[in-house]
Amino acid sequence: MSLLYARRRCAVLTVLVLALALVPFSPLAARPASAASAVPGDPLTGSGAVTRSVLTAADLTRGAATGTVANDTYALPAAAAAPTHSFEGTLKLNGVATAGGSRTIKDPYRYAATAALKHLPPVRIDLVQNGSHVIPAVRGLQITKSAYWNLIVGGGRAWNENGDGGRTRVSLPFALVERNANCVHNGLLTFLFDGRKISQVRYQITHETCEYFQFDMWGQVGATYSRHPVTGGTKLKKAYAAEVAGRIPTKSIRALSTDYPNAGIDTSAFGSGITASALSTYGVSYGGVNYVGACRTRQGAYPYCNQMVLPSYSLAKTTFAGIVLMRLTQVYGSAVPAQEIRDWVSEADTSAWSGVTFQDAANMATGNYSSSGFEADEAGSGMMAFFDAEAYGPKMTAALAYPHSAEPGTKWVYHSSDTFVLARAMQNYLVSKAGAGSDTYRWIRDQVLVPLHLSPDVLTTERTDNSPTGQPFGGYGLFYTQDDIAKVSRFQNADGGKIGGAQKLDPTMLADAMQQNPANRGITTTADTTGKTYQYQDGLWARRFTSADNPVFTSPVYVPFMSGFGGITAAMLPNGATYYYFSDNDEFGWSAAAAQAYKLPATGGGG
């Protein structure tokens, strides 16, 4: 296993090529084509009189990349004119960049010593164009030929500038994703084209959500444009128009104080407690609006903020494993959580797993552990072996290696590996009910994620063996946008697990996990290094707030929250508001923000 996979951990809290997708997902099925107009918004009416000294036509034709530049040079300018050319066909980057480099920001494990990590993987992308919108034919996580990187490509823009000699300029957002890991490194690329030729492609990466490997990367590479009709091109255009139209309306985070002037909200609390340079983005979802903060990079704002790819890490324990368990229970009955793991995972048919149920695994209470110290096993060598293993066999072996130390359901010990075992058990249970070929992620994708109109980025998942037929990791390996995290939080919180009035999740399980049942707060966690304990149930944490935390909590309030490695939180308050942030400096300071979000009236609804 390469050094990129070494020393991996997926702890939830500190205080607490491009030809084949992993479970390829076509955006054609995301929502009805009739749900949106034929062309997305933002029609271009500019004159094309753009003043440009960086990434000029000469730069893209025969220049050299000597470093990163301001991200706004990749962005759609105010004076952009409508494109005169329409891209349809295959963009192929021809090998390693002819000019470029990288700059290490943080690399304690010396990953950058591997030269291949400093370059893009093989890139071959089918694209169609709809007005000024440029749309990849394949969305979500895609497998490349690289031993290190996979890739996600988002929708970009095309426009004309007077200085480009009649050619059309394209900008696309993309993200490198570490193979067998959940870190995301967001970048941009740009090029010029006409009906016959394409310029070189300039690219750069100036942002990541990754606690242990941070870098800038830049380069310029030759490219070819193979013009041909893209299969399903018309449907791709309509699906992307529906995707854009279906996003929750956004406003600046500062608008919360003006939209709700009587609440007395101090918006400076949102994003506070986190080192600014480590904060990817943040927001408050409430009242049918996603109030968002900036998407920060080392070269200014990311021009595709609503498409910045954000890793789930252990948020997946809620939004995949927890939701699948609740959906299985809703569909197949209340006996599902009591199913025993070893009846559904052949490798777990041992005495250590006797009596361990689906619910026990979802609650991190299997009774199989080495140390009961807070996060001790999660940070230990046994879990490192689990994370490093890419193939299913070694990964399952590592997951089952912990000794039996307590009766099931009695002791909380956090293990990402237990969620993997649960995911496998639920997979085999689903096959017994829905037939051979059933897959838990495709099942929950089609029954919940697609009806929620989530982006294609979250409709794929990382799996074992770096394969589209592998076992989903279960406890990590998903990817979100700002819109996704707002929608999935609203679904669990204000919408009570319903979509269009139809109950999708078992209401009793969801109410318990969301701390709406005082008689069932879940299992109490081991105390962390500060002596604080939390509640945990079905992949959801909960923190108890009182007036000692902030006077706004006039009586004790339990706040359920999702949490992920490095500094990721989505706190779902009982008034229907969700505060979320994504960062990568091991900081989990969100109590001040939660207090401000709690000031919003409960009648606001909408999550």
C-alpha positions in Angstrom: 0.0 0.0 0.0 1.4 3.4 -0.9 2.4 5.9 1.7 -0.7 8.0 0.8 -2.7 5.4 2.7 -0.5 5.3 5.7 -1.2 6.8 9.1 -4.9 7.3 8.3 -7.5 7.9 10.9 -11.2 9.0 10.7 -11.9 10.1 14.2 -15.1 12.1 14.6 -14.1 14.5 17.3 -11.1 16.2 18.8 -13.2 17.7 21.4 -15.5 15.5 20.5 -8.7 7.8 -17.7 -12.1 9.3 -15.9 -14.0 6.6 -17.7 -15.6 4.7 -14.8 -17.4 6.0 -11.8 -17.6 4.3 -8.4 -21.2 3.2 -8.8 -21.5 5.5 -11.8 -24.5 7.8 -11.5 -26.1 9.5 -14.4 -27.6 12.8 -13.6 -30.4 12.0 -16.1 -32.2 10.1 -13.3 -31.8 12.8 -10.7 -35.1 14.5 -11.3 -37.7 14.9 -14.0 -36.4 16.8 -17.0 -39.6 18.8 -17.1 -38.8 20.2 -13.6 -36.7 23.0 -15.1 -36.4 25.3 -18.1 -34.3 24.2 -21.1 -31.3 26.4 -20.1 -30.0 27.2 -16.6 -30.0 30.8 -15.4 -27.4 33.6 -15.7 -27.8 34.4 -19.4 -24.7 36.3 -20.6 -25.4 39.8 -21.9 -21.9 41.4 -21.6 -19.9 43.1 -24.4 -16.9 40.9 -24.0 -14.7 43.9 -23.1 -12.8 42.1 -20.4 -9.5 43.6 -19.2 -7.2 40.7 -18.6 -3.5 40.4 -17.7 -3.5 36.9 -16.3 -4.5 33.7 -18.2 -4.6 35.7 -21.4 -5.1 34.0 -24.8 -1.3 34.2 -25.3 -0.8 32.5 -21.9 -3.1 29.7 -22.7 -1.7 29.2 -26.2 2.0 29.3 -25.6 2.6 30.4 -22.0 3.9 28.6 -18.9 2.4 28.1 -15.5 4.8 29.6 -13.0 2.6 29.5 -9.9 -1.0 29.9 -8.7 -3.0 33.0 -9.5 -6.1 34.7 -8.1 -9.0 32.4 -8.5 -11.1 35.2 -10.0 -9.0 34.9 -13.1 -10.8 31.6 -13.7 -14.2 33.0 -13.0 -16.9 34.3 -15.2 -16.3 38.0 -15.6 -19.0 40.7 -15.4 -18.5 41.7 -19.0 -18.5 38.2 -20.4 -20.3 37.9 -23.7 -22.4 34.9 -24.8 -20.2 32.1 -26.2 -20.0 31.8 -30.0 -18.9 28.2 -29.9 -20.5 25.2 -28.3 -18.4 22.4 -26.8 -19.7 18.8 -27.3 -17.3 15.9 -27.3 -14.3 14.7 -25.4 -11.6 16.8 -23.6 -8.4 14.9 -23.1 -5.4 16.2 -21.3 -2.3 14.8 -22.9 0.0 13.6 -20.2 1.9 15.3 -17.4 1.9 19.1 -17.4 4.6 20.7 -19.6 5.0 23.4 -17.0 3.9 23.6 -13.4 4.8 22.7 -9.9 3.5 22.3 -6.3 3.9 23.9 -2.9 3.5 21.9 0.3 1.4 23.6 3.0 1.1 20.8 5.5 2.5 17.3 5.1 3.6 15.6 8.4 3.7 12.2 6.8 5.8 13.3 3.7 3.3 12.3 1.1 4.8 15.0 -1.2 7.9 12.9 -1.5 6.0 10.8 -4.0 6.3 12.6 -7.4 3.1 11.2 -8.8 1.1 13.0 -6.1 2.2 16.4 -7.6 0.4 15.9 -10.9 -3.2 15.4 -12.2 -4.3 11.9 -12.9 -5.2 10.9 -16.5 -8.1 13.2 -17.5 -10.6 12.4 -20.2 -14.0 14.2 -19.9 -17.1 14.1 -22.1 -18.8 17.5 -22.0 -21.9 19.1 -23.4 -22.8 22.8 -23.4 -26.1 24.4 -22.7 -26.0 28.1 -23.3 -23.1 29.2 -21.3 -23.1 26.2 -19.0 -20.6 23.4 -19.6 -21.7 20.0 -18.2 -19.7 16.8 -17.6 -21.5 13.7 -18.9 -20.4 11.8 -15.8 -20.8 13.3 -12.4 -19.7 12.3 -8.9 -16.7 10.3 -7.9 -14.8 8.9 -10.8 -12.0 6.3 -10.9 -8.9 7.3 -12.9 -5.8 5.2 -13.8 -3.9 6.9 -11.0 -2.6 4.9 -8.1 -3.2 7.9 -5.9 -6.0 10.2 -7.2 -9.6 9.9 -8.2 -11.5 12.9 -9.4 -14.8 14.8 -9.4 -15.7 17.3 -12.1 -18.5 19.9 -11.7 -20.5 22.1 -14.1 -18.6 25.1 -15.5 -19.1 28.1 -17.7 -18.3 29.2 -21.3 -18.1 32.7 -22.5 -16.4 35.0 -25.0 -13.9 37.8 -24.3 -12.8 40.2 -27.0 -9.1 39.5 -26.5 -9.5 35.7 -27.2 -9.5 36.0 -31.0 -13.0 34.8 -31.5 -12.4 31.6 -29.5 -14.7 30.7 -26.5 -13.2 30.4 -23.0 -14.2 27.6 -20.6 -13.8 27.3 -16.9 -14.5 24.1 -14.9 -14.3 23.2 -11.2 -12.8 19.9 -10.2 -11.6 18.1 -7.2 -8.9 15.6 -6.6 -9.9 12.8 -4.1 -7.4 10.6 -2.4 -7.9 7.0 -3.4 -9.1 4.9 -0.4 -9.5 8.1 1.7 -11.9 11.0 2.0 -9.7 14.1 1.6 -10.7 16.5 -1.1 -8.5 19.1 -2.9 -10.5 21.6 -4.9 -9.2 23.1 -8.2 -10.0 24.9 -11.4 -9.1 24.5 -15.0 -9.5 26.7 -18.1 -8.9 26.6 -21.9 -9.9 28.2 -25.2 -11.5 26.4 -28.1 -13.3 27.0 -31.4 -14.8 24.7 -34.0 -11.5 23.1 -34.8 -8.8 23.6 -32.1 -8.2 23.8 -28.4 -5.6 25.7 -26.5 -3.5 24.2 -23.7 -5.3 23.7 -20.4 -4.2 25.7 -17.3 -5.1 24.3 -13.9 -4.5 25.0 -10.2 -5.5 23.6 -6.8 -5.5 26.1 -3.9 -7.8 24.6 -1.4 -8.6 21.4 0.4 -10.6 20.0 3.3 -7.8 17.6 4.5 -6.3 17.7 8.0 -3.0 16.0 7.1 -2.1 16.8 3.5 -2.3 20.4 2.2 -0.7 21.8 -0.9 -1.0 24.1 -3.9 -0.6 22.6 -7.4 -0.5 24.3 -10.8 0.3 23.4 -14.3 -0.3 23.8 -18.0 -0.8 20.8 -20.3 -1.5 20.1 -23.9 -5.0 18.9 -24.7 -7.2 17.5 -27.6 -10.8 18.2 -28.4 -12.6 15.3 -30.1 -15.8 16.7 -31.4 -18.7 14.2 -31.4 -22.3 13.9 -30.1 -22.4 12.9 -26.5 -24.8 10.1 -25.7 -27.9 11.5 -24.0 -26.7 15.1 -24.5 -30.2 16.7 -24.5 -31.2 14.9 -21.3 -27.9 15.9 -19.7 -28.6 19.5 -20.4 -32.1 19.3 -19.0 -31.0 17.4 -15.9 -28.3 20.0 -15.1 -30.9 22.8 -15.6 -33.1 21.0 -13.1 -30.2 20.6 -10.7 -29.5 24.3 -10.8 -33.1 25.2 -10.4 -33.6 22.8 -7.5 -30.9 24.3 -5.3 -32.1 25.9 -2.1 -32.1 29.7 -2.4 -29.0 31.2 -0.9 -28.2 34.5 0.9 -25.2 35.8 2.7 -24.8 34.7 6.3 -25.1 38.4 7.2 -28.7 38.4 5.9 -29.9 36.4 8.9 -29.7 39.5 11.1 -31.7 41.6 8.6 -34.2 38.9 7.7 -34.9 38.2 11.5 -34.2 41.6 13.1 -36.1 40.8 16.3 -34.0 37.7 17.0 -30.9 39.7 17.9 -28.5 37.4 16.0 -24.8 38.2 16.1 -23.7 36.7 12.7 -20.0 37.1 13.6 -20.5 33.9 15.8 -20.9 31.8 12.6 -17.5 30.5 11.6 -16.0 31.6 14.8 -13.8 29.3 16.9 -12.2 27.9 13.7 -8.9 29.1 12.3 -9.8 31.2 9.3 -7.3 29.6 6.9 -8.6 26.2 7.8 -12.3 27.0 7.2 -13.6 25.8 3.9 -17.2 27.1 4.2 -20.1 27.4 6.7 -23.7 28.3 6.8 -27.1 28.2 8.5 -30.0 26.4 6.8 -33.3 27.8 8.0 -36.7 29.0 6.7 -36.1 27.6 3.2 -32.9 29.6 2.7 -29.3 28.5 2.9 -27.5 31.4 4.6 -23.9 30.8 3.5 -20.4 32.0 4.3 -17.6 32.3 1.7 -15.8 29.4 0.2 -12.2 30.4 1.1 -9.0 29.3 -0.7 -5.4 30.5 -0.6 -6.1 32.5 -3.8 -9.3 34.2 -2.8 -12.9 33.1 -3.0 -13.7 29.9 -4.9 -15.7 31.0 -8.0 -17.9 27.9 -7.9 -18.8 28.1 -4.2 -22.1 26.2 -4.7 -20.0 23.3 -6.2 -17.1 23.2 -3.9 -16.7 19.5 -3.0 -16.7 18.8 0.7 -15.8 15.5 2.3 -18.2 13.7 4.7 -15.8 11.8 6.8 -17.9 10.5 9.6 -21.0 12.5 8.7 -21.6 9.4 6.6 -22.2 7.4 9.8 -25.5 9.4 9.9 -26.3 10.2 6.3 -25.5 6.7 5.0 -25.4 4.0 7.7 -28.0 5.7 10.1 -30.4 6.6 7.3 -30.1 3.2 5.7 -31.0 1.5 9.0 -34.0 3.8 9.5 -35.1 3.2 5.9 -34.8 -0.5 6.2 -36.8 -0.4 9.4 -39.5 1.8 7.8 -39.8 -0.6 4.8 -39.3 -4.0 6.4 -40.5 -3.6 10.0 -39.4 -2.9 13.5 -37.5 -6.2 13.8 -34.7 -4.9 11.6 -32.6 -3.1 14.3 -32.6 -6.3 16.4 -31.1 -8.4 13.7 -27.8 -9.9 14.8 -24.7 -8.9 12.9 -23.3 -12.5 12.7 -26.4 -13.7 11.0 -25.7 -11.4 8.1 -21.8 -11.2 8.0 -20.3 -14.6 7.6 -16.9 -13.4 8.7 -18.4 -12.2 12.0 -19.8 -15.6 13.0 -17.7 -15.8 16.1 -18.4 -15.7 19.8 -17.2 -12.1 20.0 -20.2 -11.0 17.8 -22.8 -13.1 19.6 -25.8 -11.0 20.4 -24.5 -7.9 18.7 -27.3 -6.3 16.8 -27.6 -3.8 14.0 -28.7 -1.2 16.6 -25.6 -2.0 18.8 -23.3 -1.4 15.9 -25.1 1.9 14.9 -24.7 3.0 18.5 -21.0 2.2 18.7 -21.8 -0.4 21.4 -20.7 -3.7 20.0 -18.7 -4.6 23.2 -15.7 -5.4 21.0 -12.8 -3.1 21.7 -9.2 -2.8 23.0 -9.5 0.4 25.0 -12.5 2.2 26.3 -10.7 5.5 26.4 -12.3 8.3 24.4 -11.3 7.8 20.7 -8.3 5.6 21.9 -9.1 2.7 19.5 -10.0 5.1 16.7 -6.6 6.6 16.8 -4.7 3.3 17.4 -2.8 0.9 15.2 -5.7 -1.5 14.8 -7.9 1.2 13.2 -4.9 2.3 11.1 -4.8 -1.2 9.6 -8.5 -0.9 8.9 -8.2 2.5 7.1 -5.1 1.5 5.1 -6.7 -1.7 3.7 -8.3 -1.1 0.3 -9.4 -4.7 -0.5 -12.6 -6.0 1.2 -10.9 -9.1 2.8 -8.2 -7.3 4.7 -10.5 -4.4 5.6 -13.1 -6.8 7.1 -10.4 -8.8 8.9 -9.1 -5.6 10.6 -12.7 -4.5 11.5 -13.3 -7.8 13.3 -9.9 -7.9 15.1 -11.0 -6.2 18.3 -11.4 -8.5 21.4 -14.7 -9.0 23.2 -14.6 -6.8 26.2 -18.2 -6.0 27.3 -21.8 -7.1 26.8 -23.3 -5.7 23.6 -25.3 -2.5 24.1 -23.6 -1.6 27.4 -20.4 0.3 26.6 -19.8 3.1 24.0 -16.5 2.8 22.1 -16.1 4.7 18.9 -15.0 2.5 15.9 -15.4 3.5 12.3 -14.8 -0.2 11.6 -18.0 -1.1 13.4 -20.0 1.0 10.9 -18.3 -0.9 8.0 -19.4 -4.2 9.6 -22.9 -2.8 9.9 -22.9 -1.6 6.3 -22.0 -5.1 5.2 -24.7 -6.6 7.4 -27.4 -4.2 6.0 -26.2 -5.0 2.5 -26.7 -8.7 2.9 -30.0 -8.1 4.7 -31.2 -6.0 1.7 -30.2 -8.7 -0.8 -32.3 -11.2 1.2 -35.4 -8.9 0.9 -34.9 -7.2 -2.5 -33.0 -9.8 -4.4 -29.5 -10.4 -5.8 -27.8 -7.4 -7.2 -29.3 -5.1 -4.6 -26.9 -2.5 -3.2 -27.6 -0.4 -0.1 -26.1 2.8 -1.5 -27.9 2.6 -4.8 -31.1 1.7 -2.9 -30.9 4.6 -0.5 -29.8 6.9 -3.4 -32.9 6.1 -5.4 -35.3 6.1 -2.4 -34.0 9.1 -0.5 -31.1 11.0 -1.9 -32.5 11.5 -5.5 -35.9 12.5 -4.2 -34.2 15.1 -2.0 -32.6 16.6 -5.2 -29.1 16.3 -3.8 -26.2 17.0 -6.2 -24.6 14.2 -8.2 -21.5 14.6 -5.9 -23.3 12.8 -3.1 -24.9 10.2 -5.3 -21.7 8.1 -5.4 -19.6 6.7 -2.6 -16.2 5.3 -2.0 -16.0 1.5 -1.8 -13.5 -1.3 -1.1 -11.1 -2.4 -3.9 -11.4 1.1 -5.5 -14.2 -0.6 -7.5 -17.8 0.2 -8.5 -18.8 -3.3 -7.2 -17.0 -3.0 -3.8 -18.6 -2.7 -0.4 -19.4 0.9 0.6 -17.3 2.1 3.5 -20.4 3.1 5.4 -18.8 5.3 8.0 -17.0 7.7 5.6 -16.4 8.2 1.9 -19.2 10.6 0.8 -19.0 14.1 -0.8 -21.3 17.1 -0.4 -21.9 20.6 -1.5 -23.4 23.4 0.6 -26.8 22.6 -0.9 -26.5 18.9 -0.1 -25.7 19.4 3.6 -28.5 21.9 4.0 -31.0 19.5 2.4 -30.0 16.4 4.2 -30.0 18.2 7.5 -33.5 19.7 6.8 -34.7 16.2 5.9 -33.7 14.8 9.3 -34.6 17.9 11.3 -37.5 20.1 10.2 -39.0 17.6 7.8 -39.0 14.7 10.2 -37.7 12.2 7.6 -40.5 13.0 5.1 -40.2 13.8 1.4 -43.3 15.4 -0.2 -45.3 14.2 2.8 -44.2 10.6 2.5 -42.4 9.1 5.5 -39.1 7.7 4.4 -37.4 7.0 7.7 -38.8 5.1 10.7 -40.3 7.9 12.7 -39.6 6.4 16.1 -35.9 5.8 15.4 -35.5 9.2 13.9 -37.2 11.0 16.8 -35.0 9.1 19.3 -31.8 9.9 17.4 -32.9 13.6 17.0 -33.4 13.8 20.8 -37.1 14.3 20.6 -37.9 11.5 23.1 -36.8 12.3 26.6 -37.2 8.7 27.6 -34.5 7.6 25.1 -31.4 9.8 24.8 -29.3 7.0 23.5 -26.0 5.7 24.9 -23.7 8.0 26.9 -20.2 8.3 25.5 -17.0 7.9 27.3 -15.7 11.3 28.7 -13.4 13.2 26.4 -10.2 14.9 27.4 -12.2 17.8 28.9 -14.4 15.5 31.0 -17.4 16.1 28.8 -19.8 13.3 27.7 -22.2 13.2 24.8 -25.2 11.1 23.8 -24.9 8.9 20.7 -27.6 7.0 18.8 -27.8 5.6 15.2 -24.8 7.6 14.1 -25.9 10.9 15.6 -24.2 12.7 18.4 -26.0 15.0 20.8 -24.8 17.7 23.1 -26.7 19.1 26.1 -26.8 22.8 26.4 -27.9 24.8 29.4 -27.8 28.4 30.6 -24.3 27.8 31.8 -23.3 27.5 28.1 -25.3 30.6 27.0 -28.3 32.4 28.6 -30.3 31.8 25.4 -30.8 28.2 26.6 -33.3 29.0 29.4 -33.9 25.3 29.9 -31.7 22.3 29.0 -31.6 21.6 25.2 -30.3 18.6 23.5 -28.7 19.4 20.1 -28.2 16.4 17.8 -25.2 16.8 15.5 -23.2 15.1 12.8 -19.4 15.3 13.1 -16.4 14.4 11.0 -12.7 14.1 11.2 -10.6 17.3 11.0 -13.3 19.8 11.9 -16.7 19.1 10.3 -20.0 19.7 12.1 -23.7 19.9 11.2 -25.7 20.8 14.4 -29.4 20.5 14.0 -31.3 22.7 16.5 -34.8 22.0 17.6 -36.1 25.2 16.1 -35.5 23.8 12.6 -32.2 25.6 12.0 -28.9 23.8 11.1 -25.5 25.3 11.6 -22.8 23.6 9.6 -19.1 24.1 8.8 -16.3 22.2 7.1 -12.7 22.8 8.2 -9.5 20.8 8.6 -7.5 22.0 11.7 -9.0 19.7 14.3 -11.3 22.5 15.7 -14.8 21.8 16.9 -15.9 25.1 18.4 -19.5 25.6 17.5 -21.3 26.3 20.7 -21.4 30.1 20.1 -22.8 29.6 16.7 -25.4 27.2 18.0 -26.6 29.7 20.6 -27.1 32.3 17.8 -28.9 29.9 15.6 -31.2 28.9 18.5 -32.4 32.5 18.7 -34.3 32.0 15.4 -38.1 31.4 16.0 -39.2 27.8 15.9 -42.0 28.8 13.5 -39.4 29.6 10.9 -39.4 26.0 9.8 -37.8 24.7 6.6 -34.5 23.7 8.2 
